[in-house]
Amino acid sequence: MDPEVRKRTLRLITYGLYVLTAADGEEIAAGTINWLSQASFQPPLVMVGIKKDSHLHALIERTGKFAVNILGAGQKEIASAFFRPTQVAEGKLNGYPFEWGPRTGAPLLVDLPAWFEAQVTDAVRRGDHTVFVAEVIEAGLRDPEARPLVMWDTGWFYGG
Ligand SMILES: Cc1cc2nc3c(=O)[nH]c(=O)nc-3n(C[C@H](O)[C@H](O)[C@H](O)COP(=O)(O)O)c2cc1C
């Protein structure tokens, strides 16, 4: 296999962008991710690929829960804020207001158009990321008119 062709081919997979959060009490992890897809209708399952050495990974392993905040089309700047280390100050997460998820206790960013909470059912631990399969247990739509932020439109890549 030609590694350059592999990289360019895998980078043609289409993605959205999401701020994933997890919490164990006051301890919070948050990060912008793109490796996420729905994986079943009944039960409603999603799958996410999470970097093994991240704080997010540690908290998802520990609590078995996470929340997904779906970024809107104009929210590239918010996405960038969650590539940086997670900080809570003055009731804000990396500078953005949040509330606690009703089912998971994970932060929900109130400026983002939609969110869901999920409970981990399975984990595939292979390579440098773990694939968590999780059941969607709660969801909220703050802005029904919003369109999602699409990875291709940002010029960023995470894949290859
Ligand atoms: C464009 C882009 C996409 C990313 N997608 C993922 C992803 O799908 N999964 C993941 O675990 N990390 C992804 N990351 C890295 C996370 O944003 C980063 O690990 C996260 O901020 C968590 O860091 P921490 O928990 O160690 O503080 C991506 C980074 C960039 C720049």
The ligand as a MOL file (V3000), in Angstrom:
LIG
                    3D

  0  0  0     0  0            999 V3000
M  V30 BEGIN CTAB
M  V30 COUNTS 31 33 0 0 0
M  V30 BEGIN ATOM
M  V30 1 C -9.1580 18.5500 13.6860 0
M  V30 2 C -9.0150 17.6980 14.9320 0
M  V30 3 C -9.8460 16.6060 15.1080 0
M  V30 4 C -9.7320 15.7810 16.2390 0
M  V30 5 N -10.5090 14.6670 16.3520 0
M  V30 6 C -10.3190 13.8360 17.4020 0
M  V30 7 C -11.0650 12.6170 17.5110 0
M  V30 8 O -11.8830 12.2660 16.6560 0
M  V30 9 N -10.8220 11.8450 18.6000 0
M  V30 10 C -9.9330 12.1940 19.5890 0
M  V30 11 O -9.7700 11.4480 20.5540 0
M  V30 12 N -9.2330 13.3380 19.5070 0
M  V30 13 C -9.4090 14.1630 18.4480 0
M  V30 14 N -8.6740 15.3100 18.3700 0
M  V30 15 C -7.7780 15.6510 19.4970 0
M  V30 16 C -8.6010 16.2370 20.6250 0
M  V30 17 O -9.1500 17.4970 20.2660 0
M  V30 18 C -7.7790 16.3680 21.9240 0
M  V30 19 O -7.2170 15.1340 22.2210 0
M  V30 20 C -8.7360 16.7990 22.9860 0
M  V30 21 O -8.6570 18.2000 23.0630 0
M  V30 22 C -8.6270 16.0840 24.3070 0
M  V30 23 O -7.4620 16.4180 24.9880 0
M  V30 24 P -7.2510 16.0460 26.5580 0
M  V30 25 O -8.4590 15.2470 26.9970 0
M  V30 26 O -5.9910 15.2460 26.6240 0
M  V30 27 O -7.1600 17.3610 27.2680 0
M  V30 28 C -8.7680 16.1170 17.2420 0
M  V30 29 C -7.9380 17.2240 17.0740 0
M  V30 30 C -8.0310 17.9920 15.9280 0
M  V30 31 C -7.0820 19.1650 15.7670 0
M  V30 END ATOM
M  V30 BEGIN BOND
M  V30 1 1 1 2
M  V30 2 1 2 3
M  V30 3 2 2 30
M  V30 4 2 3 4
M  V30 5 1 4 5
M  V30 6 1 4 28
M  V30 7 2 5 6
M  V30 8 1 6 7
M  V30 9 1 6 13
M  V30 10 2 7 8
M  V30 11 1 7 9
M  V30 12 1 9 10
M  V30 13 2 10 11
M  V30 14 1 10 12
M  V30 15 2 12 13
M  V30 16 1 13 14
M  V30 17 1 14 15
M  V30 18 1 14 28
M  V30 19 1 15 16
M  V30 20 1 16 17
M  V30 21 1 16 18
M  V30 22 1 18 19
M  V30 23 1 18 20
M  V30 24 1 20 21
M  V30 25 1 20 22
M  V30 26 1 22 23
M  V30 27 1 23 24
M  V30 28 2 24 25
M  V30 29 1 24 26
M  V30 30 1 24 27
M  V30 31 2 28 29
M  V30 32 1 29 30
M  V30 33 1 30 31
M  V30 END BOND
M  V30 END CTAB
M  END
